[in-house]
Structure formats: C-alpha cells, structure tokens
C-alpha cells in the first residue's frame, strides 16, 4: 500500500482538485482510499456527503480507542474509490493533543490496519501546519505539493518543504517529495516567470509540465462524479501521475531540493 500526502501550507493552490484527479486516475485499476483531513471538508462536500448530521469519519481516528479506518470509509460514485469523510470537529484536535499523548501517530496506526485492503491511500491535508498535517507526513511515503504558479505561492512551497524536512528527521525514514505546478496560465508573464523559478530553484523535485487553468476542473463535485474526465487539465494530471510513479520509484536519482530565493 502506498500512502500519498497532498499538502501545501498555502491555501488556494488546487490541493483538493489534485487529490481528486490523482485518486480517480489511480482508481482506474487499483483500490484507492481518500482520507479528508481538512476541517473545511471540501473533499467530503465534493462527494456529496451532507453536513448534517455530522458524518462519521476522520475525527474518529483520533478520538476512538480502536478505530477501523475501513469501517469509517464509505463508497463513492467512482468504482474502487472509497472516502473517509472530514468533520468540522477536526479543528478541535489541537486542544486535545495537549492532554492526549500519541495523537501525532494516530493516523499511521489506523492506516496499518488497512494495508491489505487498498493499493493507494491519498491524504487531503489542511492548508496549515497542524496536528493533522503532521499526522499525514508521519504516515506518508510520498509528499505531493501542488503549487500555484504565482510568486506568492513560492513562500508556501518553501515552508512546506522545510516542514517535510523536520518530520522526516523525526520519523527517521525518507519522505519522497514531488512538486506539481498548478493553475498555470501561460498567457501571463507572472505565471511564466514563476514556473521558470520553480524549475530552476527546485530542480529535480518539480514535474516538467504544469497543470493548466481549466474551467472543467473548477467544480470538484463534477470530478468526484463517475463521468469520464476530459480536457487539458485532466490530461495533464494523467501525465503528472505517470511522472509521480517514476519519482517515487527512484527518489535517490533526484538531487536534494534547493532553497528558493
């Protein structure tokens, strides 16, 4: 089972869209579990899970004594893809962690119980450095960082990679990193310059393509449906996934990341 954390410490970079598109492509021929770790629950809403009553899901991983992650999952409209829903109560976990030791490894322990049930698990992280993101990074084999091709997004990328370094040292095993340029508008000089900066400043970590702006990917609910994905954005995500498989298979062949100026 391969565990992917999709994370960035900046919001609005296409994180949930990236998770959905990668999950859909993986589910074409594999068993996939998506775990929504964001209290805003955008992924959960995309799959049509109602807010009320609050669904069972990720929160139980941290508050139940012996949570069964598969028991918390639900079917989706996409064959071979299941979802563990998020709840607003996830936002309260930071306070709980002060009095309940061991929460930093709760997700990793829960994932160990489904290792034989899924081929891939995708963790959709909140856009903040928090207990939830640390849980995801502690459990993941690969960190995928969607990065909007905008100058301000580069700061979020640098912060995210520093956090990954910190968690990697703590867990004492490697964490493969991969950066996906997203929301790219080739018509703007700013987008072009940011993409060039990504390639130059993070050589080897960054996919050589970019996910273009595509109106067909604006509605996460349509991506979460069972209609075929099409368009430039969908094709780009399929190409990005092929690169990610290569990146994960041979991480040592890639130079260590540079620190962006």
ChimeraX attribute file (.defattr): number of C-alpha atoms within 10 A of each C-alpha:
attribute: neighborCount
match mode: 1-to-1
recipient: residues
	/A:1	16
	/A:2	14
	/A:3	24
	/A:4	24
	/A:5	25
	/A:6	27
	/A:7	30
	/A:8	31
	/A:9	24
	/A:10	22
	/A:11	15
	/A:12	14
	/A:13	24
	/A:14	22
	/A:15	25
	/A:16	25
	/A:17	24
	/A:18	24
	/A:19	24
	/A:20	23
	/A:21	23
	/A:22	20
	/A:23	26
	/A:24	25
	/A:25	17
	/A:26	19
	/A:27	19
	/A:28	13
	/A:29	11
	/A:30	16
	/A:31	18
	/A:32	27
	/A:33	27
	/A:34	24
	/A:35	27
	/A:36	26
	/A:37	27
	/A:38	25
	/A:39	20
	/A:40	16
	/A:41	21
	/A:42	20
	/A:43	27
	/A:44	27
	/A:45	16
	/A:46	19
	/A:47	21
	/A:48	14
	/A:49	18
	/A:50	11
	/A:51	13
	/A:52	6
	/A:53	7
	/A:54	13
	/A:55	16
	/A:56	16
	/A:57	25
	/A:58	25
	/A:59	24
	/A:60	18
	/A:61	22
	/A:62	22
	/A:63	14
	/A:64	10
	/A:65	8
	/A:66	11
	/A:67	21
	/A:68	16
	/A:69	22
	/A:70	18
	/A:71	11
	/A:72	19
	/A:73	19
	/A:74	16
	/A:75	13
	/A:76	16
	/A:77	13
	/A:78	18
	/A:79	15
	/A:80	18
	/A:81	23
	/A:82	23
	/A:83	25
	/A:84	25
	/A:85	27
	/A:86	28
	/A:87	21
	/A:88	13
	/A:89	13
	/A:90	20
	/A:91	18
	/A:92	11
	/A:93	17
	/A:94	13
	/A:95	10
	/A:96	13
	/A:97	14
	/A:98	9
	/A:99	9
	/A:100	12
	/A:101	10
	/A:102	9
	/A:103	22
	/A:104	21
	/A:105	18
	/A:106	20
	/A:107	23
	/A:108	18
	/A:109	16
	/A:110	18
	/A:111	20
	/A:112	12
	/A:113	13
	/A:114	17
	/A:115	14
	/A:116	8
	/A:117	12
	/A:118	19
	/A:119	17
	/A:120	20
	/A:121	26
	/A:122	25
	/A:123	29
	/A:124	29
	/A:125	28
	/A:126	27
	/A:127	19
	/A:128	17
	/A:129	16
	/A:130	16
	/A:131	19
	/A:132	27
	/A:133	26
	/A:134	21
	/A:135	21
	/A:136	29
	/A:137	30
	/A:138	23
	/A:139	24
	/A:140	24
	/A:141	19
	/A:142	22
	/A:143	25
	/A:144	23
	/A:145	27
	/A:146	28
	/A:147	32
	/A:148	28
	/A:149	28
	/A:150	20
	/A:151	15
	/A:152	12
	/A:153	19
	/A:154	21
	/A:155	15
	/A:156	21
	/A:157	23
	/A:158	19
	/A:159	16
	/A:160	21
	/A:161	21
	/A:162	13
	/A:163	17
	/A:164	21
	/A:165	14
	/A:166	13
	/A:167	18
	/A:168	16
	/A:169	11
	/A:170	10
	/A:171	12
	/A:172	9
	/A:173	11
	/A:174	15
	/A:175	21
	/A:176	22
	/A:177	23
	/A:178	23
	/A:179	25
	/A:180	27
	/A:181	25
	/A:182	26
	/A:183	21
	/A:184	23
	/A:185	18
	/A:186	15
	/A:187	8
	/A:188	9
	/A:189	10
	/A:190	15
	/A:191	18
	/A:192	16
	/A:193	15
	/A:194	20
	/A:195	26
	/A:196	13
	/A:197	17
	/A:198	24
	/A:199	18
	/A:200	13
	/A:201	17
	/A:202	20
	/A:203	16
	/A:204	20
	/A:205	23
	/A:206	25
	/A:207	21
	/A:208	15
	/A:209	17
	/A:210	24
	/A:211	26
	/A:212	20
	/A:213	15
	/A:214	14
	/A:215	10
	/A:216	15
	/A:217	21
	/A:218	12
	/A:219	11
	/A:220	19
	/A:221	17
	/A:222	15
	/A:223	22
	/A:224	23
	/A:225	16
	/A:226	12
	/A:227	10
	/A:228	9
	/A:229	18
	/A:230	11
	/A:231	11
	/A:232	15
	/A:233	22
	/A:234	22
	/A:235	14
	/A:236	17
	/A:237	24
	/A:238	16
	/A:239	15
	/A:240	21
	/A:241	18
	/A:242	12
	/A:243	17
	/A:244	21
	/A:245	10
	/A:246	11
	/A:247	21
	/A:248	17
	/A:249	11
	/A:250	10
	/A:251	18
	/A:252	10
	/A:253	9
	/A:254	12
	/A:255	11
	/A:256	13
	/A:257	16
	/A:258	14
	/A:259	12
	/A:260	13
	/A:261	8
